[in-house]
Each structure stands twice: as structure tokens, then as C-alpha cells.
Amino acid sequence: MGRFIFYQLFIFSAAITTNYFIDDYLGPPFTWIDLVAAAVALLIFGTLFPLLLKLYQREDASLPIKLTLSAITFLIAAISTSFLLSLGGWY
């Protein structure tokens, strides 16, 4: 169960960090930079999502327990990642 939470924390943190940095590049007017940023984001999310599915298949716990742990882990990842990303602005 500990590995499940640790790996989910890593995957969710990577997804949140990717979304944070890619968000600045996506928006109207759409240019080639937006297209490249979307391709990079799809590549990263396309790598993380199968890892998450594989992680769910390997764990023996029931689905409600997995979903509850995922929700708690996502909240922890969101809070810790947003805190760490906000530290980068303090010089």
C-alpha cells in the first residue's frame, strides 16, 4: 500500500507540474508554440496515464479503497506541488 501511495504521489505531482508550466503556452491566438506545447503535454500525459493504470491493476485492494487513497494522494500532491512551485518566485 505504501508503494501505491508513493508512486501515485509522484505521478500526480508530475501531472500537476506539467500542467502548471504548459498552461502559459496554451491560449488564443494559437501559434506553432501552442502546438509544440500541446504535443509535449500529450507526450507527458500519455506516459503518465498508462503508468497510473498499471499501478491500479497491480494493487490488490478494492476499487473504493484505491479511489479514496487516490483522492487523498491527489490533494497531498496538489498542496505540496503548489507550495514548492510558489517557492520559486521568492528571490
N, C-alpha and C positions, 0 to 999 in steps of 0.2 A: 504494500500500500504506500510506503514511503517513496519508492521509486516512481510510482504512478503520479504522486503529487509533485515530486521534483521535476520530472520530465514535462508535466503539464505547465508548471511554473515557467520553465524555460521556453516552451512553445508559445504560451500566451504572451510572455514578455517580448519575444522576438516579433510576434504579430503586432503588438501594440507599438513597439518601437518603429517597425516598418511603416505602419500607418501614420505615425507622427511625422516621419521625415518625408514620406511620399505626398502627404496632404498639401504641402506648399506648392507642389508642381502641378497638381491636377485642378483644373478650373478653366472657365472660359476666359479669353479665347483659346481654343485648343490648338496647340502647335506641335511640332515634332518632339519637343522636350516632354510634353504631356504624354505623347505616345510611348516614348522611351521609359518614362517613369511608370506608366501603366504596365508595360512589359516586364520591367524589373519587379514591380509589386506582384504581378501574376506569377512570376517565376518563384518568388519567395513564398507567397501563399500557397502556390501549387506544390511546394516542397513540404511546407509545414502541415497542411491538411492531411495528406496521406500518413504522415508520422503520427498525427493525433488519432486517426482511425486505427492504425496498427496498435497504438497504445491501448485504445479501448478494447480491442479484440484480445489482447494478451492478459488483461486484468480479469481475475476470476469473480470479482464482486458483482452484485446485481446492478441492473441499469439505474434504478433510483439512487443508489449509493454513489455510483460513478458520476451521475449528473449533479448530485449535491456537492460532491468533492470538486467537481469541475467549476461549479459556480463560486464556491469559496476560494478556490485557487485563482480563478479569473479576477476576483476582487482584490486578492492579495497582490497579484501581478500588476493590476492596474494602479493600485496605490503605490507600490514600490517603484514601478517604472516611471510613473508621473513625478514622483519625488526625485528620482535620480536624474530625469531629464530636466527638471527645474533647477537642479544644482549647476547645470552647465551654463546658465545665464548669469551666475554670480561671479564677478571677477574682482 
